[in-house]
């Protein structure tokens, strides 16, 4: 059987719920994921804002040199957006559907971390 060339991923989207949860292990795993993304010289896209496990991933990846893009709907910006750009770029979109469209336009693969029903909805939307 002939070997097939591996597709190289460069842009990874990490999606997670807004809360850290009660489990310290989840926070540690999110930080480790950010470190791994940076070590592999990948670019990170996440749902934007300054909450949740995906924010932990973004901070960890950014401080280690990864390019980071947060995509956040305009309506959620006042609820969870940092006032500075210390963790990369931020793209403000008109709504949730545009957020998913922009994520699809910017990434090669998705990683889903523990989250809420919005993460489940995103998983179903992206899988269909």
Wavefront OBJ file of the C-alpha trace (Angstrom):
o trace
v 0.000 0.000 0.000
v 1.426 3.362 -1.001
v 1.803 6.005 1.649
v -0.345 9.071 1.228
v 0.962 12.514 2.093
v -0.237 13.878 5.434
v -2.308 17.016 5.297
v -0.660 19.696 7.346
v -2.911 21.675 9.655
v -1.861 25.241 10.366
v -4.984 26.855 11.831
v -6.827 25.185 14.708
v -10.077 26.326 16.324
v -10.668 25.455 19.969
v -14.243 25.727 21.233
v -15.311 25.454 24.855
v -17.902 26.731 27.285
v -17.539 30.041 29.091
v -17.054 28.655 32.600
v -13.973 26.906 33.896
v -16.033 24.328 35.709
v -15.242 22.719 39.008
v -12.391 20.600 37.727
v -8.840 21.869 38.007
v -7.837 19.159 35.529
v -9.820 20.889 32.761
v -7.930 24.143 33.309
v -4.590 22.329 33.310
v -5.518 20.449 30.114
v -6.543 23.732 28.417
v -3.230 25.358 29.316
v -1.340 22.282 28.096
v -3.295 22.387 24.827
v -2.268 26.014 24.300
v 1.341 25.084 24.932
v 1.110 22.227 22.420
v -0.443 24.477 19.787
v 2.404 26.964 20.187
v 5.066 24.250 20.227
v 3.742 22.987 16.878
v 3.743 26.552 15.498
v 0.005 26.471 14.816
v -2.359 29.431 14.670
v -5.303 29.438 17.072
v -8.856 30.610 16.491
v -11.314 30.649 19.406
v -14.731 32.049 20.211
v -13.376 35.313 21.590
v -13.942 36.972 24.899
v -12.134 36.605 28.175
v -13.883 33.624 29.750
v -13.781 29.881 29.575
v -11.359 27.117 28.833
v -10.801 28.324 25.275
v -9.552 31.633 26.717
v -7.077 29.647 28.832
v -5.910 27.909 25.645
v -5.613 31.238 23.815
v -3.561 32.892 26.557
v -1.263 29.898 26.836
v -0.724 29.713 23.064
v -0.296 33.471 22.625
v 2.364 33.960 25.296
v 4.330 31.178 23.630
v 4.249 32.836 20.208
v 1.141 31.560 18.404
v -1.010 33.872 16.337
v -4.428 34.035 18.008
v -7.757 35.202 16.587
v -10.877 35.544 18.730
v -14.172 35.705 16.831
v -17.002 37.208 18.856
v -20.524 38.377 17.943
v -21.115 42.092 18.463
v -23.885 41.423 20.993
v -21.546 39.371 23.212
v -18.602 41.761 23.042
v -19.623 43.817 26.107
v -20.115 40.600 28.105
v -16.834 38.903 27.435
v -14.316 40.884 25.490
v -11.059 42.065 26.875
v -10.394 45.748 26.458
v -6.857 45.189 25.193
v -5.379 43.061 22.460
v -2.951 41.264 24.750
v -4.003 37.872 23.431
v -4.023 38.476 19.709
v -6.547 39.784 17.235
v -10.286 40.072 17.673
v -12.841 39.856 14.882
v -16.273 41.216 15.774
v -19.065 39.699 13.670
v -22.787 40.412 13.380
v -24.072 37.196 14.959
v -23.586 33.567 15.862
v -24.049 32.237 12.336
v -21.446 34.631 10.967
v -19.107 33.530 13.769
v -19.360 29.918 12.610
v -18.922 30.953 8.978
v -15.792 32.946 9.845
v -14.417 30.063 11.885
v -14.902 27.741 8.925
v -13.125 30.277 6.695
v -10.127 30.568 9.024
v -9.362 27.032 10.232
v -8.317 23.583 9.093
v -9.565 21.637 12.140
v -11.603 21.954 15.333
v -10.971 20.823 18.886
v -13.943 20.761 21.257
v -13.354 21.017 25.003
v -15.969 20.540 27.734
v -18.615 23.189 27.464
v -22.233 24.157 27.559
v -25.169 23.671 25.194
v -23.774 26.334 22.859
v -20.741 24.113 22.255
v -23.002 21.157 21.533
v -24.967 23.327 19.098
v -21.738 24.415 17.375
v -20.613 20.794 17.086
v -23.915 19.765 15.500
v -23.899 22.789 13.162
v -20.342 22.142 12.018
v -20.944 18.426 11.573
v -23.962 18.941 9.314
l 1 2 3 4 5 6 7 8 9 10 11 12 13 14 15 16 17 18 19 20 21 22 23 24 25 26 27 28 29 30 31 32 33 34 35 36 37 38 39 40 41 42 43 44 45 46 47 48 49 50 51 52 53 54 55 56 57 58 59 60 61 62 63 64 65 66 67 68 69 70 71 72 73 74 75 76 77 78 79 80 81 82 83 84 85 86 87 88 89 90 91 92 93 94 95 96 97 98 99 100 101 102 103 104 105 106 107 108 109 110 111 112 113 114 115 116 117 118 119 120 121 122 123 124 125 126 127 128
